[in-house]
Amino acid sequence: MCPDHTQRKNTQSQHKEESKHRRTLDAKDRELIQEEVDKYPYPLEDIRPQLYNPVTG
């Protein structure tokens, strides 16, 4: 009736997001995101008296 789960073989030994290449790409993406965020001032630490958009100024 129901297949026996112990007879199934797990052919996938590692999830694709756990591969070394994928981790390297993710690290590069995080660096690029951090570089982009660092271009703009942190809105809570800026001393401007008026409201402003931190991305467009």
C-alpha positions as CSV (number, residue, x, y, z in Angstrom):
1,M,0.0,0.0,0.0
2,C,2.3,2.7,1.2
3,P,6.0,2.6,0.2
4,D,8.4,1.8,2.9
5,H,10.4,4.9,3.8
6,T,13.4,2.9,4.8
7,Q,13.8,1.6,1.3
8,R,14.1,5.1,-0.2
9,K,17.6,6.3,-0.8
10,N,18.5,9.9,-0.2
11,T,20.5,10.8,-3.3
12,Q,21.0,14.4,-2.3
13,S,23.7,14.6,0.3
14,Q,23.8,18.3,0.6
15,H,21.4,21.1,0.0
16,K,22.4,23.4,-2.8
17,E,22.6,26.5,-0.5
18,E,25.2,24.7,1.7
19,S,27.7,24.3,-1.1
20,K,31.0,26.1,-0.8
21,H,30.4,28.0,-4.1
22,R,27.0,29.2,-3.0
23,R,28.4,30.4,0.4
24,T,31.1,32.3,-1.5
25,L,28.5,34.0,-3.7
26,D,26.4,34.9,-0.7
27,A,29.4,36.4,1.1
28,K,30.1,38.6,-1.9
29,D,26.4,39.6,-2.1
30,R,26.5,40.6,1.6
31,E,29.7,42.7,1.0
32,L,28.0,44.5,-1.9
33,I,24.9,45.2,0.1
34,Q,27.0,46.6,3.0
35,E,29.0,48.8,0.6
36,E,25.7,50.2,-0.7
37,V,24.3,50.8,2.7
38,D,27.5,52.5,3.8
39,K,27.0,55.2,1.1
40,Y,24.2,56.7,3.1
41,P,24.1,58.3,6.5
42,Y,22.4,56.5,9.3
43,P,19.2,58.5,9.8
44,L,19.1,58.4,13.6
45,E,22.7,59.6,14.0
46,D,22.3,62.6,11.6
47,I,21.9,66.0,13.3
48,R,19.8,67.7,10.5
49,P,16.8,69.5,12.1
50,Q,14.4,68.7,9.2
51,L,13.1,65.4,7.9
52,Y,14.9,64.1,4.8
53,N,15.2,61.0,2.7
54,P,18.6,59.4,3.6
55,V,19.0,58.0,0.1
56,T,18.1,61.1,-2.0
57,G,19.2,63.7,0.5
